Amino acid sequence: MQPSPFAFALGRPFAPLYSLAMRLRERMYRLGVLKSHRLDAVVISIGNLTLGGTGKTPMVQHLARLLQTHGYRPAIISRGYGGSARNRVNVVSDHTSVLLDAHAAGDEPRMLAETLPGVPVLTGIVRRLPAAHAIGMGANVLLLDDGFQHLQVVRDINLVLFNTDRLAGNSRVFPGGDLREPVAGLRRATGFVMTGVDAANRERADRFAELLRSKFPNIPVAQTGYRPECLLTASNQSMTAVPLDTIAGMSCFGFCGIAHPDSFRRTIIAEAVDLAGFLALDDHQRYSDALLAKVVAEAKRVGAACLLTTEKDLVKLVDRAAGLPLPLYGVRMRVEADPHFDRDLLHAVRVATGRPDRILP
């Protein structure tokens, strides 16, 4: 859950201390007092400067598919936030099977495992350990999910994502604001990505992109949006893709537990979905029987014929979807990136692959 403005106001006196601690930590890594480990694979970090969601998971999906298409063997390394698995290395999926459920893996790693066949997904608090394990499994490109502040692993490509609707929040460092560390930390980035760009916020995105270019002229800025790819149904612990027009003419009740639920609401409205009602839940929401009953009751109250949620939420409901009195669908989103972004990313991977200290096929 995103802290409230009141909580930020209470935390503001402590923000300089946290800011100083983050600056000292970065400096200790830069001077070698704290060790950063270089791995025998190309490392791409996908992270952000702010608290809350910036579209990291869809970007990880996009990059994994892009790399697979061009002959690389990517693996995804995550902390496993919200998962109960506590081993030093947790293999959520290997090249052929999904091995951990959402409760053990965390909802985002499980979703990535479910949607990216052939791409291993591993979690662990000390991420260089699952990273090394993934290399042993044959990976030659590692995608560090939410890795910008994780300085134990040297990265070749360091992407920082900004949610176009929130940008830098109130521009203050936690606990007084939305920033995980001071803005100066952006100097570590090799690329900035504006996510969720659409017709309604494009002017805002352009202005912020120009601001980034003026402050960090050597770091490229890209803009990406999202588009619904298909719907998903859930049964027997798995998800099946069905066409978007499956719900054409049906009155839907939307709900989700993501960082910025209104972005999902706007997306489905833009697709001309007949949205009878919508319930916004907390990020990483756990679905108790009571909460699920509340969702169903609200949907029936407004006369909805089906339930509609995000793919991330559907992953947590696969074992209960069949028992619901209304059909449940998830929306699978894909990143729409400028072709130059994909081209430049692949070029950077090729450059990193050619480093003499790399051990790659």
C-alpha positions as CSV (number, residue, x, y, z in Angstrom):
1,M,0.0,0.0,0.0
2,Q,1.2,3.5,-0.9
3,P,1.8,5.7,2.2
4,S,-0.7,8.5,2.7
5,P,0.3,12.2,2.5
6,F,-0.3,12.3,6.2
7,A,2.3,9.5,6.8
8,F,4.7,11.3,4.5
9,A,4.2,14.5,6.5
10,L,5.0,12.6,9.7
11,G,8.1,11.1,8.2
12,R,9.5,14.2,6.7
13,P,11.9,15.1,9.6
14,F,13.5,11.6,9.2
15,A,13.9,11.8,5.4
16,P,17.4,13.5,5.5
17,L,18.7,10.7,7.7
18,Y,17.4,8.0,5.3
19,S,18.8,10.1,2.3
20,L,22.2,10.3,4.0
21,A,22.2,6.5,4.7
22,M,21.4,5.7,1.0
23,R,24.1,8.1,-0.2
24,L,26.7,6.5,2.1
25,R,25.6,3.0,1.0
26,E,26.0,3.9,-2.6
27,R,29.4,5.5,-2.0
28,M,30.6,2.4,-0.1
29,Y,29.7,0.2,-3.0
30,R,31.4,2.6,-5.4
31,L,34.6,2.6,-3.4
32,G,34.6,-1.2,-3.0
33,V,34.1,-1.2,0.8
34,L,30.9,-3.1,0.1
35,K,31.4,-5.7,-2.7
36,S,29.5,-5.8,-5.9
37,H,29.7,-9.2,-7.7
38,R,30.2,-9.5,-11.5
39,L,28.5,-12.5,-12.9
40,D,29.3,-14.6,-16.0
41,A,26.1,-13.4,-17.8
42,V,24.7,-10.1,-19.1
43,V,22.8,-8.5,-16.3
44,I,19.8,-6.2,-17.0
45,S,18.3,-4.4,-14.0
46,I,14.6,-3.2,-14.2
47,G,13.9,-0.9,-11.3
48,N,12.6,2.4,-10.2
49,L,13.4,5.4,-8.1
50,T,10.0,5.7,-6.5
51,L,7.8,3.6,-4.1
52,G,5.0,1.7,-5.7
53,G,4.4,0.3,-9.1
54,T,6.0,1.6,-12.3
55,G,5.2,-1.3,-14.6
56,K,8.3,-3.4,-13.9
57,T,6.6,-6.7,-14.3
58,P,5.2,-6.1,-17.8
59,M,8.6,-4.7,-18.8
60,V,10.4,-7.9,-17.5
61,Q,7.9,-9.9,-19.5
62,H,8.6,-7.8,-22.6
63,L,12.3,-8.1,-22.3
64,A,12.3,-11.8,-21.6
65,R,10.2,-12.4,-24.8
66,L,12.4,-10.1,-26.8
67,L,15.6,-11.8,-25.7
68,Q,14.1,-15.3,-26.3
69,T,13.0,-14.3,-29.8
70,H,16.6,-13.2,-30.6
71,G,18.2,-16.4,-29.4
72,Y,19.3,-15.5,-25.9
73,R,18.6,-17.6,-22.8
74,P,17.1,-15.2,-20.2
75,A,16.3,-15.9,-16.6
76,I,14.5,-13.7,-14.1
77,I,15.8,-13.0,-10.7
78,S,13.4,-11.6,-8.1
79,R,13.5,-11.0,-4.3
80,G,10.1,-12.8,-4.2
81,Y,8.2,-10.1,-2.3
82,G,5.2,-11.6,-0.5
83,G,6.2,-15.2,-1.0
84,S,6.6,-17.7,1.9
85,A,9.6,-19.5,0.3
86,R,12.7,-18.6,2.4
87,N,15.4,-20.7,0.9
88,R,18.6,-18.9,-0.3
89,V,17.6,-20.0,-3.8
90,N,13.9,-20.7,-4.7
91,V,13.3,-22.0,-8.2
92,V,9.8,-20.8,-9.1
93,S,10.1,-22.3,-12.6
94,D,12.7,-24.1,-14.7
95,H,12.8,-24.4,-18.5
96,T,9.8,-26.8,-18.5
97,S,7.7,-26.5,-15.4
98,V,6.2,-24.1,-12.9
99,L,7.3,-25.4,-9.5
100,L,6.0,-23.0,-6.8
101,D,2.5,-21.5,-6.4
102,A,1.8,-17.8,-5.8
103,H,1.8,-18.3,-2.0
104,A,5.3,-19.7,-1.9
105,A,6.8,-17.7,-4.8
106,G,5.0,-14.3,-4.5
107,D,2.3,-13.3,-6.9
108,E,4.6,-11.5,-9.4
109,P,7.3,-14.3,-9.7
110,R,4.5,-16.8,-10.1
111,M,2.8,-14.8,-12.8
112,L,6.1,-14.4,-14.7
113,A,6.7,-18.1,-14.4
114,E,3.2,-18.8,-15.7
115,T,3.4,-16.4,-18.6
116,L,7.0,-17.0,-19.8
117,P,7.4,-20.7,-20.7
118,G,11.1,-21.6,-21.1
119,V,12.3,-18.7,-19.0
120,P,13.5,-19.8,-15.5
121,V,12.3,-17.6,-12.6
122,L,14.2,-17.7,-9.4
123,T,13.9,-15.8,-6.1
124,G,16.1,-15.1,-3.1
125,I,16.8,-12.2,-0.8
126,V,20.5,-12.2,-1.6
127,R,20.0,-12.1,-5.4
128,R,23.5,-13.0,-6.5
129,L,22.8,-16.5,-5.2
130,P,19.7,-17.3,-7.4
131,A,21.5,-15.4,-10.2
132,A,24.5,-17.8,-10.0
133,H,22.1,-20.7,-9.9
134,A,20.3,-19.5,-13.0
135,I,23.7,-19.3,-14.9
136,G,24.2,-22.9,-13.8
137,M,20.9,-23.7,-15.4
138,G,22.1,-22.3,-18.7
139,A,21.0,-18.6,-18.6
140,N,23.2,-16.1,-20.4
141,V,21.1,-13.0,-19.7
142,L,19.7,-12.2,-16.2
143,L,16.8,-9.9,-15.7
144,L,16.9,-8.4,-12.2
145,D,13.3,-7.6,-11.3
146,D,13.2,-4.5,-9.1
147,G,17.0,-4.3,-9.0
148,F,18.0,-0.6,-9.1
149,Q,18.8,-0.3,-5.4
150,H,20.3,-3.9,-5.3
151,L,23.9,-3.0,-5.7
152,Q,25.4,-6.4,-4.8
153,V,25.3,-7.4,-8.5
154,V,27.1,-5.5,-11.2
155,R,24.7,-4.8,-14.0
156,D,25.4,-4.1,-17.7
157,I,22.1,-2.4,-18.4
158,N,20.4,-0.4,-15.7
159,L,16.8,0.7,-16.6
160,V,14.8,3.0,-14.4
161,L,11.1,3.1,-14.9
162,F,8.7,6.0,-14.2
163,N,5.0,5.6,-14.0
164,T,3.7,8.4,-16.2
165,D,0.8,9.2,-14.0
166,R,2.9,9.6,-10.9
167,L,6.4,10.4,-12.2
168,A,8.5,11.3,-9.1
169,G,5.6,11.6,-6.7
170,N,6.2,14.5,-4.2
171,S,10.0,14.4,-5.1
172,R,11.0,13.8,-1.4
173,V,13.0,10.9,-0.1
174,F,11.3,8.2,2.1
175,P,9.9,8.4,4.8
176,G,9.0,12.0,3.8
177,G,8.0,11.1,0.2
178,D,7.9,8.7,-2.7
179,L,11.6,8.4,-3.5
180,R,13.6,5.3,-2.5
181,E,16.8,7.2,-2.6
182,P,18.0,10.7,-3.6
183,V,17.6,11.8,-7.3
184,A,21.4,11.8,-7.7
185,G,21.2,8.0,-7.7
186,L,19.8,8.2,-11.2
187,R,23.3,8.8,-12.5
188,R,23.7,5.0,-12.2
189,A,21.1,4.4,-14.9
190,T,21.8,3.6,-18.5
191,G,18.3,4.2,-19.6
192,F,15.0,5.8,-18.5
193,V,11.6,4.4,-19.4
194,M,8.3,6.2,-19.1
195,T,5.6,3.6,-18.7
196,G,1.8,3.7,-19.2
197,V,2.0,6.5,-21.8
198,D,-1.3,7.0,-23.5
199,A,-3.2,9.8,-25.2
200,A,-4.4,11.2,-21.9
201,N,-0.9,11.7,-20.4
202,R,1.4,11.9,-23.4
203,E,2.0,15.7,-23.0
204,R,2.9,15.1,-19.3
205,A,5.2,12.3,-20.4
206,D,6.9,14.5,-23.0
207,R,7.5,17.3,-20.4
208,F,9.0,14.9,-17.9
209,A,11.2,13.2,-20.6
210,E,12.6,16.6,-21.5
211,L,13.3,17.3,-17.8
212,L,15.2,14.0,-17.6
213,R,17.2,14.8,-20.7
214,S,18.2,18.2,-19.4
215,K,19.4,16.8,-16.1
216,F,21.0,13.6,-17.4
217,P,21.8,14.4,-21.1
218,N,23.8,11.2,-21.6
219,I,21.0,8.8,-20.6
220,P,18.4,8.0,-23.2
221,V,14.7,8.2,-22.5
222,A,12.1,5.9,-24.0
223,Q,8.3,5.9,-23.7
224,T,6.1,2.8,-23.6
225,G,2.4,2.1,-23.3
226,Y,0.3,-1.0,-22.7
227,R,-2.3,-2.8,-24.7
228,P,-4.6,-5.7,-23.8
229,E,-3.5,-8.8,-25.6
230,C,-6.1,-11.3,-24.6
231,L,-8.3,-12.5,-21.7
232,L,-7.4,-15.4,-19.5
233,T,-9.6,-18.0,-17.8
234,A,-8.5,-20.1,-14.8
235,S,-9.1,-23.7,-14.0
236,N,-7.1,-26.7,-12.7
237,Q,-4.2,-24.5,-11.4
238,S,-3.6,-23.1,-14.9
239,M,-4.7,-20.2,-17.1
240,T,-6.0,-20.4,-20.6
241,A,-6.0,-17.6,-23.2
242,V,-9.3,-16.6,-24.8
243,P,-10.1,-13.7,-27.2
244,L,-10.8,-10.2,-25.9
245,D,-14.3,-10.3,-27.6
246,T,-15.3,-13.2,-25.3
247,I,-16.9,-10.5,-23.0
248,A,-18.4,-8.4,-25.8
249,G,-21.8,-7.3,-24.7
250,M,-21.4,-8.6,-21.1
251,S,-21.7,-6.3,-18.1
252,C,-18.5,-6.7,-16.1
253,F,-17.4,-6.0,-12.6
254,G,-13.7,-5.0,-12.3
255,F,-11.4,-5.4,-9.3
256,C,-7.7,-5.6,-8.7
257,G,-4.9,-5.3,-6.1
258,I,-2.1,-3.5,-7.9
259,A,-0.1,-0.4,-7.0
260,H,-2.2,1.9,-9.2
261,P,-5.6,0.2,-9.7
262,D,-7.1,3.2,-11.6
263,S,-4.7,2.5,-14.5
264,F,-6.4,-0.9,-14.9
265,R,-9.9,0.7,-14.7
266,R,-8.9,3.2,-17.4
267,T,-7.5,0.5,-19.6
268,I,-10.6,-1.7,-19.6
269,I,-12.9,1.4,-20.1
270,A,-10.7,2.4,-23.1
271,E,-11.4,-1.1,-24.6
272,A,-15.1,-0.3,-24.5
273,V,-15.8,-2.8,-21.8
274,D,-19.2,-2.4,-20.2
275,L,-18.0,-1.8,-16.7
276,A,-20.9,-1.9,-14.2
277,G,-18.7,-1.4,-11.1
278,F,-15.1,-1.4,-9.9
279,L,-13.4,-2.3,-6.6
280,A,-9.8,-1.0,-6.0
281,L,-7.8,-3.2,-3.5
282,D,-4.4,-2.9,-1.9
283,D,-1.3,-3.8,-3.8
284,H,-0.3,-7.5,-3.3
285,Q,-3.8,-8.1,-1.9
286,R,-4.4,-11.5,-0.4
287,Y,-7.8,-12.9,-1.3
288,S,-9.5,-14.3,1.7
289,D,-12.9,-16.1,1.3
290,A,-14.6,-13.1,2.9
291,L,-13.0,-10.7,0.5
292,L,-13.8,-12.8,-2.5
293,A,-17.4,-13.1,-1.3
294,K,-17.5,-9.3,-1.0
295,V,-16.3,-9.0,-4.6
296,V,-19.0,-11.4,-5.9
297,A,-21.7,-9.7,-3.8
298,E,-20.8,-6.3,-5.1
299,A,-20.8,-7.6,-8.7
300,K,-24.3,-9.1,-8.3
301,R,-25.5,-5.9,-6.7
302,V,-24.7,-3.9,-9.8
303,G,-26.0,-6.6,-12.1
304,A,-22.6,-7.8,-13.6
305,A,-22.5,-10.9,-15.6
306,C,-18.8,-11.6,-15.1
307,L,-15.7,-10.6,-13.0
308,L,-12.7,-8.9,-14.6
309,T,-9.3,-8.5,-13.0
310,T,-5.6,-8.3,-13.8
311,E,-3.4,-11.2,-14.8
312,K,-1.4,-10.7,-11.6
313,D,-4.6,-11.1,-9.5
314,L,-5.9,-14.0,-11.5
315,V,-2.7,-16.0,-10.6
316,K,-3.8,-15.9,-7.0
317,L,-7.3,-17.1,-7.8
318,V,-6.7,-20.0,-10.1
319,D,-7.6,-22.6,-7.5
320,R,-10.9,-20.9,-6.7
321,A,-12.2,-19.5,-10.0
322,A,-14.2,-22.6,-10.9
323,G,-16.2,-22.3,-7.7
324,L,-17.3,-18.8,-8.2
325,P,-20.9,-18.1,-9.2
326,L,-19.8,-15.7,-12.0
327,P,-17.2,-16.3,-14.7
328,L,-13.8,-14.8,-13.9
329,Y,-11.5,-13.3,-16.5
330,G,-8.0,-11.8,-16.3
331,V,-6.6,-9.3,-18.7
332,R,-3.2,-10.0,-20.2
333,M,-1.3,-6.8,-21.1
334,R,1.6,-6.4,-23.3
335,V,4.1,-3.5,-23.5
336,E,4.0,-1.4,-26.6
337,A,7.5,-0.1,-27.0
338,D,9.0,2.1,-29.6
339,P,11.0,-0.1,-32.0
340,H,14.1,2.0,-31.3
341,F,13.9,0.9,-27.6
342,D,14.0,-2.8,-28.6
343,R,16.7,-2.2,-31.1
344,D,18.9,-0.3,-28.7
345,L,18.4,-2.8,-25.9
346,L,19.5,-5.7,-28.1
347,H,22.5,-3.7,-29.3
348,A,23.5,-3.1,-25.6
349,V,23.2,-6.8,-24.9
350,R,25.4,-7.6,-27.9
351,V,28.0,-5.1,-26.7
352,A,27.9,-6.6,-23.2
353,T,28.1,-10.1,-24.5
354,G,31.4,-9.2,-26.3
355,R,33.2,-8.2,-23.1
356,P,36.4,-10.2,-22.6
357,D,35.5,-10.9,-19.0
358,R,32.3,-12.6,-20.0
359,I,32.0,-16.4,-20.2
360,L,29.3,-16.9,-22.8
361,P,28.7,-19.3,-25.7
